Amino acid sequence: MSDDMIRTIEWHNGEKINGPFSDTEMDRRQALLRQHMGLHDIDACLFTSMHNIGYFSGFIYCYFGRKYGFVVDQTSATSISAGIDGGQPHRMTHGTNITYTDWRRDNFWFAVQNLTKGTKRLGVEFDHMTLEIKAQLETALPGVELVDVGVDTMWMRTIKSEEEIAHITIGANVADIGGAAAAEAVGAGVPEHEVALACTNAMVREIASRFDFVELMDTWTWFQSGINTDGAHNPVTNKLIEAGDILSLNAFPMIFGYYTALERTMFCEHASDEHLRLWQINVDVHEAGLKLIKPGARCMDIAVELNEMYREHDLLQYRSFGYGHSFGVLSHYYGREAGVELREDIKTELQPGMVVSMEPMIMIPEGQPGAGGYREHDILVVRADSVTNITAYPYGPEYNILTS
């Protein structure tokens, strides 16, 4: 490598951009992290996940086979990005930024070395670190002790600030608008993907109208019909909707790394008596679940109580996943606040500032009366003395049997 082939550069192109959160909010997050570091004798943290880099810096990276990081110590916070991104990481980072070049494969680690000089204990995310990355990090920083901060930062993220709650509420509003666009597009003979496109386009346009500046990426829709409704995360296809089909709408706005969701059971034109019976049972479970979400309630107790409702109708064996989860910096390809999931094995008590979904689902196998997947999904904000449902789109047979 010639001497003029630089390894890192400060590619600070343009001015900082105001993201959705104030400097005060971003300072609060970093201060909370530094407090944790001080209590546990951690000299610096190296984050590599999209969700933690996004949460603590405001920058959501595009992976595309390259490494990204965010190094925080007691006095500085620096994102590490690839040259292919230009100055965008600098503009979005609450802190400073260093760019590494492609000229050598270890240039990312060269940047890490320079940002962690003198570090004896380094906080990293064990749940995001592959064996390969761990080996490369240990080679780059010999003798440095690696300390897991993945779980602790997850707990930090579970309690939302007022700014975060306001931001998540915008996402829920956008999802409602997407739901209306999807319902308008449904009709016999219409392909699933056309309904999904109508929903996504409506959400993207609404997000663009809500902010002076916003990065428009990753908003998506899963819209399923018939047998395709059996899985909550089944992809959109070009299958044609048929009259009498059970439908599943999944509208997912993504705004500055924050995912929200609207999920609804629908039918095209009409529903059989057995479909209506099963749908109403699932709606009843959903409504009961909404009432169970409150401060102090344990995730596992909510799940156990709702299980009894399904058991009474001999439907528990058709339940396919937990009853809800935490919302915040996450998406279908990054992030998870696994400590707040409404499942039988989660003992967490709901606390003020948590934002969780209620989303019961049952799946009746093909060939049986009422076959298909049934799921309703609302997002709730837990406060000290109240719970607010920020999802407004209606659910149930009265509203969601869709006719052209």
N, C-alpha and C positions, 0 to 999 in steps of 0.2 A: 504494500500500500504506500503510495507516495505521500509526502509530508502535507500536501495541500488537500488531502482527502480527510476533512474534519470528521470527528466522531460524534460530537454533540454541538448544538447551536441554540441560541436563544432566538427563536423565530417569532418574535413578538410583533406580528403584523396587524396593525389596526388597534382600536381602543377596546377596552373591556366592554362586554355586553351585559345589560341587566337581565338576568334570568328571572324566574318567577319568584325568587325569594330575596329578601333584603340582605344587606351585609350583616345586619344584626343577627338574623336567623342563621346565616352560614357561620358566623363567628361563634354562635351558641353551640353548634354541632361540633366544631373543631375544639372548642373549650371543653366540652364534655369528654371528648376523646383524650385530650391532654390530661384532664383530671384522672381518667382511668390509667393512662400511662404512668403518671406520677405515683399513683397508689400501688402499682405493680412493677415499679422499677424498669419500665420499658423505655429505652432511649429514643426509639423512633419506630414508626409503623410504615410498612410497605403494603399498600393495598393493590390488588390486581384484578378484582372483580368489577364488573360494570356497576353493580348496585352500590358497593361501598365507595368507589371512585365518584359515582354520581351523587351519592348522598353527602359526602364530605367536601366535594370540590365543585359540583354543579356541571361537570363535564361528563357526557355519555359518549364513550368511544365506539368506533366501528372496528370490530376485531379483525376480520379479514386476514387471519393468520399471523398477525403481528402482536408484539407484547406492549402492554400499557401498564402504567403504574401511577401511584400517588403516594409520595413520601411526606409524612408529617412528623416533625419533632416538636420540641417545646417552643421554638421560635419561628419556624417556617413551615410552609406547605407548598409542595411542588408537584405538578403533574408531569409525567414522562410520556411523550407521544412520539409517533413516527413521522418522518418527514413528509410522507404522503398526505398528511392532514393539514399541511401548511400552518397558518396561524390560528385556525379555529379553536384548537384546544386552549391556547393562551387566552383567547377572547372569552371563553366560557368558564375558565377555572377561577375559583375564589382562592387566590394565591398566585404563585408564579408557575412558569412552565419551562421545561427543557425539552428540546427536540433531538432525537437521535437519528442518525443517518443509516442507510441500508448498506454502507460500504463494507461493514464487517458484521458478522452474525452476533457478536457479543457486545455491540454498541449499547444495547439496552442495559446490560449489566454494568457497563462502564459508567453510564449515567447513575445507576443505583449506587455504585461504589463512591462516586463523588458526593452524593447526597447523604450518605450514611457514615461518613468518616468519624471514627471514634465510637461507633455504636457497639455495645457489648450484648444487649438484648434487643432483638428486633421483632416487633409484632407483625405477624402475617396471618393470612386466612387459610387455615388447614383445609377447610372445606372447598377451597378453590385452587389449591396447589397440587398439581400433578407430581408424580415421582420425578419426571424429567425436569420440571421447573425447580423443584426442591433441590435436586442435585446441582443444577446450574447456579442456584443461589448460594449453596454451600461452597461451591468452587469460587464464586465471586467474592464471598465474604467469609473466608476461613476463620473458624474459631468463634463466630458470632452465634449466640444462642437464639433459636427461633421459638417465639412464644405465640400461641394461638390467640387471636383477637376476633376471630370470625363469629364465635358465639356471643361474646360480649357486645360487639357492634350490632349484632342482630337485635339484642334486647334494647339497645339505644334506639334503634329505628322503629321499634314497635310502639313507642309513645310519640304521637304526632304533636307538633306545635300548632298554634292557631293558624299560622301561615300555611302549614301543610294541609290542615283540615280544609281551609278555604280553597286550596289548589285541588285537592281531591274532589271537593264538591263541584268545582267547575267540570272536572272529568265526568262525574256522574250526570251532570246536566247535558253534556255533549253526548253521552251514551244514550240518553233519552231521545235526543234528536235523531240519532242514528236509528234507533228502534222504530221511530215513526216513518222514516224513509224506507226502511226494510219492509214494514207492513204495507206501505203503499205500493211497493214493487212486486209483492207476492201475487201469483196467479197461476192457474193450471196451465202447464206448457212452458212456464218461465224456468230457465235453468237456475240452479242454486247460485252460480257465480254472478249472475246478473243482480240478484237480490243483495248479495254480499257487496258488490261494487256500489250499488245505490247507497247502502248503509255507510260504507267506508268514505265515499265521496262527501256525503252529507257531514260526517264527523270532521273530516279534514278541513272542509270549508268553514265549519263552525269554530274549530280551534284557531284557524287563521284569523277569524274576525274578532276573537276574544283578547288577543295580545298585540301589543305594539310590535314585538318581535318574538317569533317562536320558530324553533327547529321542527319542521314537519316530517317526522319519520316514525315508522313502525305502527301507526294506527291500523287496525285490521278487523276483519269480521269473519267469523265462522258461521255459515248458515247451512243447516243440514235438513234433509227431508227423508221421510220414510226410514228405511233401515239405517241410513247414515246418522240418525239421531242417537244410536245406541252408545256412542262414546262422546263424552263432553268435549274432547279435543280433536274430534275427527275433522279432517281438512274439508274445505269447500271442494265440490266436484261440479261437473257439467250436467249432472243428473237433472232431468226435467221434473218439476213439481207436478204431482197429479192431484186431482180433486179427492179429498178425503185423507190426504197425507198428513201425518203428524210432522210438525216443523219445529226446529230448535234454532232460535236466534241467539247469537253470541256477539255483542257489539263491544269492541275494545278500543277506546281512545288511549293513545299514548302521548303524554304531554310532559316534556322535559324529564323523561325517564319514569314518570308515574303512570301506572296502569290503573284504569278503572274498568268496570264491566257492567253490562246489562245483559241478562240472559232470561229468555222467556220461551215457554211452550206455546206453540201456535198450531192452528190447523188451516188447511186450505179448503174453504167453502163449507165443509161439514165434518162432523166427527161421529163415530159410532157410539152407541150407548156405553160399551165397555171402555172405550177411550175416555169418554166423559166421566165415568165413575173413577177411573184411575187418576185422571187429571185432577179431579176434585179432592181426592185423598191427598195427593201431593201438595195441592194448594193448602189444605188444612194443616199439613205438617209444616209447610213454609210459614204460615201465619202463627202457628204455635211457637216455632223457632224464633220468629221476630220478637215475641213477648219474652222469651227466655234470655235474650241478650241484654245484660245489665251489669253495672259495676259489681264486682265480687263474685259473679257467676263463674264456675269452673267450666272450662272447655269440655272436659270429659263428662260432666254431669248433663250438659246440654245434649250431647250426643246420645247418652244413655236414655234420657227421657224421650227424645224423638224416636229412638229405636223402638220403644214400646208402642208408639202409634202405628208404625209400619207392621210390627209383630201382630197387632190386633187384627190387621187386615191380611195376614199371611203374605206380606210383601217384603219383609226384611231381607230375604235372600236376594232380592232384586236391587237393593241399594248398592251403588257402585263406588262411592268415595265419601269423604268426610262432609260435614254439614256447612263448612265455611272456613275462611282463612283471613289473615291480616292483609291490609292493603298499604301500599306505599311505593317505594322505589323497587319495582319488580316488573317482570314481563314474562312471556312464555319462553324466553331463552336466557333469562338471568334473574337472580334474586329469589329469595324465599325467606319469610319470617316464620320459620317452622315451629317456633315456640308458641305461636297463637294460631292453632288450627283446631277446629271443632271436631275432635276425634276422641275416641274412647281412651287413648293412651296419653293424652295431653292434660296435665294437671293445672295448667296456668289459669289464674284468676283474671278475668277481664278487669282492666283498670281504666280510669279516665285518661283520655287521649288516644286510646286504641281505636282503630277503624277496622271493622270486620264485616264479612259477608254472611248472609244466610242463604244457602243454596242447596236445598235437598234435591236429590235425584234418584229416581228408580228407572230401571231398564227392563222392559218386558221382552223376552226373546221373540224373534221372528217365528211366525207360525202359530203363536198363541193369540187369543182375543186381546185387543188393546195393545198390540205390539208397538214398541218404540221407546224412546227415552223422554222422560218428563223432568223438567228442571225449571225452577224459578230462582231468581237471584236479585237480592237487594243489598245495598251497602249501608251500614249503620255506624254512626259516630257515638262512642261511649264517653259520657261526661260524668262528673261526680254525682249529679242529681237528676240526670236525664239521659235518654238515648234518642238520637235523631236519625230517622231514615232519610237518606239523601237521594234515594232512587224514587222517581215519580211515575215512571211508565207503568200503566196498569197491567195486572196479570189475571189469568183465569178465563173460563169459557165465555163469560159475559162480554169480554173485550177482544179476545184473540182468536176467534173463528173468523178468518179473513175471507171476504168475498170481493170479487173484482168490481 
